[in-house]
Amino acid sequence: MSHIELDRDRCEGHGTCEQIAPAVYRLDEEGELEILVDPVPEALTKSAEAGARVCPVAALRVLGDD
């Protein structure tokens, strides 16, 4: 399974990841990003990766098991 790495110092709460992958990412009431699934189930890996790719500040990375 994959894991999500979030750089909280970089995250600005744009919410593009949530728009692309709402089953994986969610902004809370204060605009802080929450990772809803970690480790990421195989069925959501592509969605998690797509959400990470659209982050305008590159605060997210999806890492596979090595």
All heavy atoms as TSV, in Angstrom:
chain	resi	resn	atom	element	x	y	z
A	1	MET	N	N	0.840	-1.194	0.000
A	1	MET	CA	C	0.000	0.000	0.000
A	1	MET	C	C	0.874	1.243	0.000
A	1	MET	O	O	2.003	1.223	0.462
A	1	MET	CB	C	-0.906	0.016	1.219
A	1	MET	CG	C	-2.167	-0.777	1.033
A	1	MET	SD	S	-3.383	-0.379	2.281
A	1	MET	CE	C	-3.579	-1.981	2.992
A	2	SER	N	N	0.292	2.305	-0.473
A	2	SER	CA	C	0.983	3.590	-0.521
A	2	SER	C	C	0.700	4.407	0.733
A	2	SER	O	O	-0.279	4.166	1.438
A	2	SER	CB	C	0.510	4.389	-1.741
A	2	SER	OG	O	0.793	3.696	-2.920
A	3	HIS	N	N	1.570	5.370	0.970
A	3	HIS	CA	C	1.405	6.297	2.082
A	3	HIS	C	C	1.485	7.727	1.552
A	3	HIS	O	O	2.135	7.988	0.544
A	3	HIS	CB	C	2.494	6.087	3.137
A	3	HIS	CG	C	2.395	4.772	3.820
A	3	HIS	ND1	N	1.572	4.570	4.899
A	3	HIS	CD2	C	2.980	3.585	3.563
A	3	HIS	CE1	C	1.675	3.311	5.278
A	3	HIS	NE2	N	2.524	2.696	4.483
A	4	ILE	N	N	0.842	8.647	2.244
A	4	ILE	CA	C	0.839	10.047	1.846
A	4	ILE	C	C	1.740	10.830	2.788
A	4	ILE	O	O	1.624	10.720	4.007
A	4	ILE	CB	C	-0.584	10.631	1.871
A	4	ILE	CG1	C	-1.467	9.874	0.885
A	4	ILE	CG2	C	-0.552	12.129	1.551
A	4	ILE	CD1	C	-2.935	10.187	0.997
A	5	GLU	N	N	2.617	11.610	2.198
A	5	GLU	CA	C	3.489	12.494	2.967
A	5	GLU	C	C	2.988	13.920	2.758
A	5	GLU	O	O	2.872	14.387	1.623
A	5	GLU	CB	C	4.921	12.352	2.457
A	5	GLU	CG	C	5.925	13.168	3.217
A	5	GLU	CD	C	7.320	12.900	2.693
A	5	GLU	OE1	O	7.908	11.879	3.103
A	5	GLU	OE2	O	7.783	13.692	1.855
A	6	LEU	N	N	2.675	14.606	3.850
A	6	LEU	CA	C	2.174	15.971	3.810
A	6	LEU	C	C	3.178	16.899	4.464
A	6	LEU	O	O	3.563	16.686	5.615
A	6	LEU	CB	C	0.830	16.063	4.546
A	6	LEU	CG	C	0.292	17.457	4.864
A	6	LEU	CD1	C	0.058	18.273	3.594
A	6	LEU	CD2	C	-0.976	17.357	5.689
A	7	ASP	N	N	3.581	17.924	3.751
A	7	ASP	CA	C	4.450	18.960	4.304
A	7	ASP	C	C	3.536	20.084	4.788
A	7	ASP	O	O	3.113	20.944	4.025
A	7	ASP	CB	C	5.420	19.457	3.235
A	7	ASP	CG	C	6.423	20.460	3.773
A	7	ASP	OD1	O	6.150	21.104	4.817
A	7	ASP	OD2	O	7.477	20.627	3.132
A	8	ARG	N	N	3.194	20.051	6.071
A	8	ARG	CA	C	2.253	21.030	6.633
A	8	ARG	C	C	2.758	22.462	6.527
A	8	ARG	O	O	1.970	23.387	6.426
A	8	ARG	CB	C	1.935	20.693	8.082
A	8	ARG	CG	C	1.104	19.430	8.202
A	8	ARG	CD	C	0.296	19.383	9.464
A	8	ARG	NE	N	-0.485	18.173	9.492
A	8	ARG	CZ	C	-1.688	18.050	8.953
A	8	ARG	NH1	N	-2.247	19.061	8.360
A	8	ARG	NH2	N	-2.342	16.908	9.024
A	9	ASP	N	N	4.072	22.641	6.562
A	9	ASP	CA	C	4.622	23.994	6.427
A	9	ASP	C	C	4.367	24.577	5.037
A	9	ASP	O	O	4.224	25.781	4.889
A	9	ASP	CB	C	6.128	23.997	6.708
A	9	ASP	CG	C	6.441	23.713	8.167
A	9	ASP	OD1	O	5.585	24.003	9.032
A	9	ASP	OD2	O	7.537	23.198	8.438
A	10	ARG	N	N	4.298	23.720	4.036
A	10	ARG	CA	C	4.052	24.181	2.663
A	10	ARG	C	C	2.564	24.343	2.355
A	10	ARG	O	O	2.193	25.179	1.545
A	10	ARG	CB	C	4.630	23.189	1.661
A	10	ARG	CG	C	6.124	23.142	1.642
A	10	ARG	CD	C	6.553	22.298	0.502
A	10	ARG	NE	N	6.678	23.201	-0.641
A	10	ARG	CZ	C	7.609	23.112	-1.550
A	10	ARG	NH1	N	8.469	22.140	-1.497
A	10	ARG	NH2	N	7.676	23.968	-2.527
A	11	CYS	N	N	1.724	23.502	2.953
A	11	CYS	CA	C	0.295	23.489	2.627
A	11	CYS	C	C	-0.333	24.843	2.931
A	11	CYS	O	O	-0.207	25.373	4.038
A	11	CYS	CB	C	-0.420	22.390	3.413
A	11	CYS	SG	S	-2.169	22.248	3.021
A	12	GLU	N	N	-1.014	25.387	1.936
A	12	GLU	CA	C	-1.684	26.680	2.078
A	12	GLU	C	C	-3.206	26.555	2.069
A	12	GLU	O	O	-3.911	27.549	2.061
A	12	GLU	CB	C	-1.233	27.621	0.965
A	12	GLU	CG	C	0.251	27.945	1.033
A	12	GLU	CD	C	0.733	28.810	-0.112
A	12	GLU	OE1	O	-0.037	29.073	-1.067
A	12	GLU	OE2	O	1.905	29.233	-0.054
A	13	GLY	N	N	-3.715	25.332	2.047
A	13	GLY	CA	C	-5.155	25.104	2.125
A	13	GLY	C	C	-5.931	25.493	0.885
A	13	GLY	O	O	-7.085	25.904	0.984
A	14	HIS	N	N	-5.327	25.352	-0.297
A	14	HIS	CA	C	-6.029	25.684	-1.544
A	14	HIS	C	C	-7.215	24.756	-1.801
A	14	HIS	O	O	-8.199	25.159	-2.404
A	14	HIS	CB	C	-5.066	25.629	-2.736
A	14	HIS	CG	C	-4.023	26.690	-2.703
A	14	HIS	ND1	N	-4.252	27.976	-3.135
A	14	HIS	CD2	C	-2.735	26.665	-2.280
A	14	HIS	CE1	C	-3.156	28.691	-2.981
A	14	HIS	NE2	N	-2.221	27.918	-2.453
A	15	GLY	N	N	-7.100	23.507	-1.389
A	15	GLY	CA	C	-8.204	22.558	-1.534
A	15	GLY	C	C	-8.299	21.871	-2.880
A	15	GLY	O	O	-9.255	21.148	-3.128
A	16	THR	N	N	-7.316	22.060	-3.742
A	16	THR	CA	C	-7.386	21.396	-5.047
A	16	THR	C	C	-7.287	19.883	-4.900
A	16	THR	O	O	-7.929	19.144	-5.649
A	16	THR	CB	C	-6.300	21.915	-6.005
A	16	THR	OG1	O	-5.023	21.797	-5.373
A	16	THR	CG2	C	-6.555	23.349	-6.395
A	17	CYS	N	N	-6.519	19.420	-3.926
A	17	CYS	CA	C	-6.418	17.981	-3.698
A	17	CYS	C	C	-7.780	17.401	-3.305
A	17	CYS	O	O	-8.171	16.333	-3.774
A	17	CYS	CB	C	-5.368	17.669	-2.641
A	17	CYS	SG	S	-5.643	18.477	-1.047
A	18	GLU	N	N	-8.487	18.124	-2.462
A	18	GLU	CA	C	-9.813	17.675	-2.021
A	18	GLU	C	C	-10.793	17.643	-3.189
A	18	GLU	O	O	-11.623	16.739	-3.287
A	18	GLU	CB	C	-10.342	18.588	-0.926
A	18	GLU	CG	C	-11.717	18.187	-0.431
A	18	GLU	CD	C	-12.254	19.106	0.638
A	18	GLU	OE1	O	-11.848	20.294	0.688
A	18	GLU	OE2	O	-13.103	18.648	1.408
A	19	GLN	N	N	-10.707	18.615	-4.077
A	19	GLN	CA	C	-11.593	18.644	-5.246
A	19	GLN	C	C	-11.374	17.430	-6.139
A	19	GLN	O	O	-12.333	16.873	-6.669
A	19	GLN	CB	C	-11.376	19.923	-6.054
A	19	GLN	CG	C	-11.835	21.163	-5.339
A	19	GLN	CD	C	-11.415	22.440	-6.064
A	19	GLN	OE1	O	-10.785	22.407	-7.111
A	19	GLN	NE2	N	-11.763	23.571	-5.477
A	20	ILE	N	N	-10.116	17.029	-6.288
A	20	ILE	CA	C	-9.776	15.898	-7.150
A	20	ILE	C	C	-10.014	14.560	-6.455
A	20	ILE	O	O	-10.447	13.602	-7.086
A	20	ILE	CB	C	-8.296	15.998	-7.593
A	20	ILE	CG1	C	-8.060	17.267	-8.409
A	20	ILE	CG2	C	-7.839	14.760	-8.356
A	20	ILE	CD1	C	-8.829	17.344	-9.709
A	21	ALA	N	N	-9.729	14.493	-5.164
A	21	ALA	CA	C	-9.792	13.218	-4.433
A	21	ALA	C	C	-10.466	13.392	-3.068
A	21	ALA	O	O	-9.823	13.284	-2.023
A	21	ALA	CB	C	-8.385	12.660	-4.270
A	22	PRO	N	N	-11.775	13.638	-3.049
A	22	PRO	CA	C	-12.463	13.881	-1.778
A	22	PRO	C	C	-12.526	12.669	-0.846
A	22	PRO	O	O	-12.769	12.824	0.345
A	22	PRO	CB	C	-13.862	14.321	-2.207
A	22	PRO	CG	C	-14.048	13.749	-3.572
A	22	PRO	CD	C	-12.670	13.741	-4.193
A	23	ALA	N	N	-12.271	11.486	-1.365
A	23	ALA	CA	C	-12.245	10.300	-0.504
A	23	ALA	C	C	-10.906	10.162	0.213
A	23	ALA	O	O	-10.766	9.348	1.126
A	23	ALA	CB	C	-12.522	9.047	-1.329
A	24	VAL	N	N	-9.931	10.993	-0.184
A	24	VAL	CA	C	-8.582	10.890	0.371
A	24	VAL	C	C	-8.215	12.123	1.192
A	24	VAL	O	O	-7.620	12.010	2.257
A	24	VAL	CB	C	-7.552	10.690	-0.759
A	24	VAL	CG1	C	-6.138	10.598	-0.206
A	24	VAL	CG2	C	-7.890	9.462	-1.595
A	25	TYR	N	N	-8.577	13.321	0.675
A	25	TYR	CA	C	-8.168	14.579	1.297
A	25	TYR	C	C	-9.393	15.403	1.687
A	25	TYR	O	O	-10.399	15.402	0.980
A	25	TYR	CB	C	-7.338	15.413	0.312
A	25	TYR	CG	C	-6.170	14.679	-0.282
A	25	TYR	CD1	C	-6.191	14.236	-1.597
A	25	TYR	CD2	C	-5.038	14.434	0.468
A	25	TYR	CE1	C	-5.114	13.581	-2.158
A	25	TYR	CE2	C	-3.942	13.767	-0.081
A	25	TYR	CZ	C	-3.990	13.351	-1.390
A	25	TYR	OH	O	-2.922	12.695	-1.926
A	26	ARG	N	N	-9.256	16.145	2.805
A	26	ARG	CA	C	-10.341	17.031	3.231
A	26	ARG	C	C	-9.743	18.193	4.006
A	26	ARG	O	O	-8.853	18.023	4.839
A	26	ARG	CB	C	-11.321	16.282	4.128
A	26	ARG	CG	C	-12.502	17.119	4.582
A	26	ARG	CD	C	-13.486	16.311	5.409
A	26	ARG	NE	N	-13.099	16.259	6.813
A	26	ARG	CZ	C	-13.386	17.212	7.705
A	26	ARG	NH1	N	-14.031	18.294	7.342
A	26	ARG	NH2	N	-13.016	17.077	8.958
A	27	LEU	N	N	-10.252	19.385	3.730
A	27	LEU	CA	C	-9.881	20.551	4.528
A	27	LEU	C	C	-10.858	20.665	5.688
A	27	LEU	O	O	-12.069	20.574	5.497
A	27	LEU	CB	C	-9.939	21.831	3.686
A	27	LEU	CG	C	-8.900	21.963	2.588
A	27	LEU	CD1	C	-9.124	23.256	1.816
A	27	LEU	CD2	C	-7.498	21.909	3.136
A	28	ASP	N	N	-10.327	20.861	6.897
A	28	ASP	CA	C	-11.202	21.027	8.051
A	28	ASP	C	C	-11.711	22.467	8.128
A	28	ASP	O	O	-11.454	23.276	7.233
A	28	ASP	CB	C	-10.512	20.591	9.347
A	28	ASP	CG	C	-9.346	21.476	9.761
A	28	ASP	OD1	O	-9.200	22.604	9.238
A	28	ASP	OD2	O	-8.575	21.046	10.643
A	29	GLU	N	N	-12.421	22.790	9.183
A	29	GLU	CA	C	-13.044	24.105	9.330
A	29	GLU	C	C	-12.023	25.247	9.350
A	29	GLU	O	O	-12.337	26.376	8.995
A	29	GLU	CB	C	-13.886	24.170	10.618
A	29	GLU	CG	C	-15.003	23.155	10.692
A	29	GLU	CD	C	-14.514	21.761	11.076
A	29	GLU	OE1	O	-13.546	21.612	11.857
A	29	GLU	OE2	O	-15.086	20.786	10.550
A	30	GLU	N	N	-10.794	24.959	9.784
A	30	GLU	CA	C	-9.742	25.979	9.835
A	30	GLU	C	C	-8.901	26.011	8.569
A	30	GLU	O	O	-7.918	26.745	8.499
A	30	GLU	CB	C	-8.814	25.744	11.042
A	30	GLU	CG	C	-9.437	26.125	12.370
A	30	GLU	CD	C	-10.244	24.974	12.954
A	30	GLU	OE1	O	-9.817	23.811	12.863
A	30	GLU	OE2	O	-11.336	25.244	13.499
A	31	GLY	N	N	-9.256	25.178	7.582
A	31	GLY	CA	C	-8.491	25.133	6.347
A	31	GLY	C	C	-7.257	24.264	6.414
A	31	GLY	O	O	-6.404	24.320	5.536
A	32	GLU	N	N	-7.162	23.434	7.463
A	32	GLU	CA	C	-6.041	22.508	7.603
A	32	GLU	C	C	-6.381	21.206	6.874
A	32	GLU	O	O	-7.487	20.680	7.001
A	32	GLU	CB	C	-5.760	22.194	9.077
A	32	GLU	CG	C	-5.291	23.380	9.884
A	32	GLU	CD	C	-3.887	23.807	9.522
A	32	GLU	OE1	O	-3.015	22.933	9.306
A	32	GLU	OE2	O	-3.658	25.032	9.450
A	33	LEU	N	N	-5.416	20.689	6.151
A	33	LEU	CA	C	-5.642	19.462	5.396
A	33	LEU	C	C	-5.645	18.247	6.299
A	33	LEU	O	O	-4.766	18.096	7.160
A	33	LEU	CB	C	-4.564	19.310	4.319
A	33	LEU	CG	C	-4.750	18.114	3.399
A	33	LEU	CD1	C	-6.042	18.234	2.593
A	33	LEU	CD2	C	-3.558	17.966	2.481
A	34	GLU	N	N	-6.615	17.381	6.085
A	34	GLU	CA	C	-6.687	16.091	6.763
A	34	GLU	C	C	-6.513	14.999	5.720
A	34	GLU	O	O	-7.087	15.079	4.629
A	34	GLU	CB	C	-8.045	15.901	7.439
A	34	GLU	CG	C	-8.327	16.856	8.566
A	34	GLU	CD	C	-9.694	16.614	9.199
A	34	GLU	OE1	O	-10.530	15.902	8.614
A	34	GLU	OE2	O	-9.908	17.139	10.287
A	35	ILE	N	N	-5.725	14.005	6.041
A	35	ILE	CA	C	-5.576	12.822	5.200
A	35	ILE	C	C	-6.579	11.810	5.736
A	35	ILE	O	O	-6.489	11.388	6.883
A	35	ILE	CB	C	-4.149	12.251	5.285
A	35	ILE	CG1	C	-3.102	13.320	4.994
A	35	ILE	CG2	C	-4.003	11.050	4.361
A	35	ILE	CD1	C	-3.143	13.919	3.632
A	36	LEU	N	N	-7.532	11.438	4.914
A	36	LEU	CA	C	-8.617	10.568	5.369
A	36	LEU	C	C	-8.247	9.090	5.381
A	36	LEU	O	O	-8.846	8.327	6.140
A	36	LEU	CB	C	-9.859	10.791	4.499
A	36	LEU	CG	C	-10.410	12.216	4.489
A	36	LEU	CD1	C	-11.586	12.320	3.515
A	36	LEU	CD2	C	-10.828	12.641	5.889
A	37	VAL	N	N	-7.317	8.686	4.534
A	37	VAL	CA	C	-6.897	7.278	4.468
A	37	VAL	C	C	-5.383	7.204	4.363
A	37	VAL	O	O	-4.784	7.763	3.463
A	37	VAL	CB	C	-7.545	6.532	3.275
A	37	VAL	CG1	C	-9.026	6.347	3.481
A	37	VAL	CG2	C	-7.290	7.245	1.969
A	38	ASP	N	N	-4.779	6.576	5.320
A	38	ASP	CA	C	-3.336	6.340	5.270
A	38	ASP	C	C	-3.020	5.180	6.182
A	38	ASP	O	O	-3.272	5.282	7.389
A	38	ASP	CB	C	-2.547	7.581	5.679
A	38	ASP	CG	C	-1.088	7.484	5.289
A	38	ASP	OD1	O	-0.819	6.996	4.174
A	38	ASP	OD2	O	-0.229	7.878	6.092
A	39	PRO	N	N	-2.583	4.067	5.657
A	39	PRO	CA	C	-2.153	3.860	4.291
A	39	PRO	C	C	-3.312	3.949	3.295
A	39	PRO	O	O	-4.471	3.784	3.657
A	39	PRO	CB	C	-1.540	2.463	4.293
A	39	PRO	CG	C	-2.130	1.773	5.475
A	39	PRO	CD	C	-2.455	2.850	6.471
A	40	VAL	N	N	-2.951	4.204	2.056
A	40	VAL	CA	C	-3.943	4.387	0.990
A	40	VAL	C	C	-4.294	3.021	0.399
A	40	VAL	O	O	-3.408	2.313	-0.082
A	40	VAL	CB	C	-3.382	5.297	-0.121
A	40	VAL	CG1	C	-4.400	5.499	-1.223
A	40	VAL	CG2	C	-2.934	6.637	0.450
A	41	PRO	N	N	-5.570	2.668	0.420
A	41	PRO	CA	C	-5.971	1.408	-0.216
A	41	PRO	C	C	-5.660	1.452	-1.718
A	41	PRO	O	O	-5.704	2.511	-2.340
A	41	PRO	CB	C	-7.485	1.342	0.008
A	41	PRO	CG	C	-7.782	2.333	1.064
A	41	PRO	CD	C	-6.699	3.364	1.011
A	42	GLU	N	N	-5.344	0.313	-2.259
A	42	GLU	CA	C	-4.983	0.228	-3.676
A	42	GLU	C	C	-6.030	0.876	-4.578
A	42	GLU	O	O	-5.691	1.550	-5.556
A	42	GLU	CB	C	-4.766	-1.230	-4.076
A	42	GLU	CG	C	-4.148	-1.376	-5.437
A	42	GLU	CD	C	-3.737	-2.804	-5.731
A	42	GLU	OE1	O	-3.301	-3.511	-4.808
A	42	GLU	OE2	O	-3.869	-3.196	-6.902
A	43	ALA	N	N	-7.297	0.735	-4.229
A	43	ALA	CA	C	-8.372	1.301	-5.049
A	43	ALA	C	C	-8.346	2.830	-5.089
A	43	ALA	O	O	-8.913	3.424	-6.003
A	43	ALA	CB	C	-9.725	0.819	-4.535
A	44	LEU	N	N	-7.698	3.462	-4.121
A	44	LEU	CA	C	-7.653	4.926	-4.073
A	44	LEU	C	C	-6.282	5.510	-4.417
A	44	LEU	O	O	-6.105	6.732	-4.387
A	44	LEU	CB	C	-8.064	5.416	-2.678
A	44	LEU	CG	C	-9.515	5.191	-2.284
A	44	LEU	CD1	C	-9.751	5.630	-0.848
A	44	LEU	CD2	C	-10.438	5.940	-3.226
A	45	THR	N	N	-5.333	4.670	-4.769
A	45	THR	CA	C	-3.979	5.147	-5.029
A	45	THR	C	C	-3.937	6.137	-6.180
A	45	THR	O	O	-3.329	7.207	-6.066
A	45	THR	CB	C	-3.019	3.971	-5.301
A	45	THR	OG1	O	-2.979	3.143	-4.139
A	45	THR	CG2	C	-1.628	4.460	-5.623
A	46	LYS	N	N	-4.563	5.837	-7.284
A	46	LYS	CA	C	-4.538	6.751	-8.437
A	46	LYS	C	C	-5.199	8.079	-8.092
A	46	LYS	O	O	-4.727	9.141	-8.500
A	46	LYS	CB	C	-5.190	6.106	-9.655
A	46	LYS	CG	C	-4.352	5.005	-10.256
A	46	LYS	CD	C	-4.845	4.615	-11.618
A	46	LYS	CE	C	-4.091	3.444	-12.188
A	46	LYS	NZ	N	-2.684	3.654	-12.386
A	47	SER	N	N	-6.262	8.046	-7.338
A	47	SER	CA	C	-6.948	9.259	-6.908
A	47	SER	C	C	-6.049	10.084	-5.985
A	47	SER	O	O	-5.929	11.306	-6.129
A	47	SER	CB	C	-8.254	8.880	-6.205
A	47	SER	OG	O	-8.954	10.018	-5.796
A	48	ALA	N	N	-5.381	9.426	-5.033
A	48	ALA	CA	C	-4.467	10.109	-4.119
A	48	ALA	C	C	-3.325	10.756	-4.887
A	48	ALA	O	O	-2.942	11.903	-4.612
A	48	ALA	CB	C	-3.917	9.125	-3.086
A	49	GLU	N	N	-2.782	10.046	-5.865
A	49	GLU	CA	C	-1.697	10.583	-6.684
A	49	GLU	C	C	-2.162	11.789	-7.498
A	49	GLU	O	O	-1.443	12.785	-7.608
A	49	GLU	CB	C	-1.140	9.507	-7.602
A	49	GLU	CG	C	-0.393	8.427	-6.855
A	49	GLU	CD	C	-0.042	7.215	-7.701
A	49	GLU	OE1	O	-0.636	7.036	-8.797
A	49	GLU	OE2	O	0.823	6.435	-7.266
A	50	ALA	N	N	-3.367	11.717	-8.045
A	50	ALA	CA	C	-3.897	12.835	-8.827
A	50	ALA	C	C	-4.087	14.065	-7.942
A	50	ALA	O	O	-3.770	15.188	-8.347
A	50	ALA	CB	C	-5.223	12.437	-9.488
A	51	GLY	N	N	-4.597	13.858	-6.745
A	51	GLY	CA	C	-4.759	14.969	-5.810
A	51	GLY	C	C	-3.437	15.598	-5.435
A	51	GLY	O	O	-3.319	16.819	-5.330
A	52	ALA	N	N	-2.418	14.775	-5.252
A	52	ALA	CA	C	-1.087	15.287	-4.920
A	52	ALA	C	C	-0.498	16.079	-6.084
A	52	ALA	O	O	0.132	17.124	-5.879
A	52	ALA	CB	C	-0.165	14.143	-4.526
A	53	ARG	N	N	-0.712	15.611	-7.299
A	53	ARG	CA	C	-0.165	16.288	-8.484
A	53	ARG	C	C	-0.706	17.692	-8.673
A	53	ARG	O	O	-0.006	18.567	-9.164
A	53	ARG	CB	C	-0.435	15.471	-9.744
A	53	ARG	CG	C	0.585	14.424	-10.035
A	53	ARG	CD	C	0.459	13.880	-11.451
A	53	ARG	NE	N	-0.874	13.411	-11.777
A	53	ARG	CZ	C	-1.337	12.193	-11.517
A	53	ARG	NH1	N	-0.579	11.320	-10.907
A	53	ARG	NH2	N	-2.555	11.842	-11.852
A	54	VAL	N	N	-1.965	17.929	-8.300
A	54	VAL	CA	C	-2.559	19.247	-8.539
A	54	VAL	C	C	-2.266	20.253	-7.433
A	54	VAL	O	O	-2.631	21.422	-7.557
A	54	VAL	CB	C	-4.090	19.162	-8.772
A	54	VAL	CG1	C	-4.398	18.324	-9.991
A	54	VAL	CG2	C	-4.814	18.650	-7.541
A	55	CYS	N	N	-1.578	19.844	-6.385
A	55	CYS	CA	C	-1.249	20.772	-5.304
A	55	CYS	C	C	-0.343	21.876	-5.851
A	55	CYS	O	O	0.751	21.599	-6.341
A	55	CYS	CB	C	-0.543	20.039	-4.163
A	55	CYS	SG	S	-0.080	21.146	-2.814
A	56	PRO	N	N	-0.791	23.136	-5.777
A	56	PRO	CA	C	-0.006	24.227	-6.358
A	56	PRO	C	C	1.286	24.538	-5.615
A	56	PRO	O	O	2.154	25.231	-6.153
A	56	PRO	CB	C	-0.964	25.416	-6.324
A	56	PRO	CG	C	-1.935	25.109	-5.249
A	56	PRO	CD	C	-2.060	23.608	-5.216
A	57	VAL	N	N	1.442	24.019	-4.400
A	57	VAL	CA	C	2.664	24.282	-3.633
A	57	VAL	C	C	3.458	22.995	-3.360
A	57	VAL	O	O	4.390	23.000	-2.564
A	57	VAL	CB	C	2.358	25.028	-2.310
A	57	VAL	CG1	C	1.801	26.413	-2.596
A	57	VAL	CG2	C	1.418	24.229	-1.428
A	58	ALA	N	N	3.075	21.911	-4.001
A	58	ALA	CA	C	3.767	20.619	-3.889
A	58	ALA	C	C	3.933	20.180	-2.436
A	58	ALA	O	O	5.009	19.759	-2.020
A	58	ALA	CB	C	5.116	20.677	-4.599
A	59	ALA	N	N	2.838	20.253	-1.686
A	59	ALA	CA	C	2.878	19.872	-0.276
A	59	ALA	C	C	2.591	18.390	-0.050
A	59	ALA	O	O	2.722	17.913	1.069
A	59	ALA	CB	C	1.871	20.703	0.511
A	60	LEU	N	N	2.213	17.675	-1.097
A	60	LEU	CA	C	1.826	16.275	-0.961
A	60	LEU	C	C	2.688	15.374	-1.837
A	60	LEU	O	O	3.026	15.742	-2.962
A	60	LEU	CB	C	0.365	16.082	-1.380
A	60	LEU	CG	C	-0.674	16.734	-0.493
A	60	LEU	CD1	C	-2.004	16.816	-1.217
A	60	LEU	CD2	C	-0.816	15.962	0.798
A	61	ARG	N	N	2.989	14.192	-1.290
A	61	ARG	CA	C	3.642	13.133	-2.064
A	61	ARG	C	C	3.003	11.816	-1.678
A	61	ARG	O	O	2.726	11.579	-0.512
A	61	ARG	CB	C	5.131	13.061	-1.769
A	61	ARG	CG	C	5.892	14.232	-2.278
A	61	ARG	CD	C	7.395	14.107	-2.166
A	61	ARG	NE	N	7.875	13.202	-1.132
A	61	ARG	CZ	C	9.067	12.609	-1.158
A	61	ARG	NH1	N	9.887	12.818	-2.143
A	61	ARG	NH2	N	9.422	11.821	-0.170
A	62	VAL	N	N	2.775	10.992	-2.674
A	62	VAL	CA	C	2.279	9.639	-2.436
A	62	VAL	C	C	3.454	8.692	-2.640
A	62	VAL	O	O	4.059	8.659	-3.710
A	62	VAL	CB	C	1.104	9.285	-3.373
A	62	VAL	CG1	C	0.623	7.864	-3.118
A	62	VAL	CG2	C	-0.042	10.287	-3.178
A	63	LEU	N	N	3.792	7.963	-1.598
A	63	LEU	CA	C	4.946	7.080	-1.607
A	63	LEU	C	C	4.493	5.635	-1.583
A	63	LEU	O	O	3.669	5.257	-0.753
A	63	LEU	CB	C	5.827	7.354	-0.380
A	63	LEU	CG	C	6.237	8.816	-0.172
A	63	LEU	CD1	C	6.882	8.985	1.187
A	63	LEU	CD2	C	7.166	9.258	-1.276
A	64	GLY	N	N	5.013	4.838	-2.485
A	64	GLY	CA	C	4.701	3.419	-2.501
A	64	GLY	C	C	5.555	2.660	-1.522
A	64	GLY	O	O	6.568	3.159	-1.031
A	65	ASP	N	N	5.143	1.441	-1.192
A	65	ASP	CA	C	5.946	0.587	-0.326
A	65	ASP	C	C	7.209	0.191	-1.068
A	65	ASP	O	O	7.167	-0.234	-2.204
A	65	ASP	CB	C	5.175	-0.684	0.062
A	65	ASP	CG	C	4.188	-0.420	1.177
A	65	ASP	OD1	O	4.363	0.579	1.899
A	65	ASP	OD2	O	3.260	-1.225	1.336
A	66	ASP	N	N	8.313	0.352	-0.416
A	66	ASP	CA	C	9.595	-0.028	-1.024
A	66	ASP	C	C	10.251	-1.124	-0.229
A	66	ASP	O	O	10.109	-1.280	0.904
A	66	ASP	CB	C	10.545	1.163	-1.098
A	66	ASP	CG	C	10.040	2.242	-2.064
A	66	ASP	OD1	O	9.374	1.897	-3.042
A	66	ASP	OD2	O	10.351	3.419	-1.812
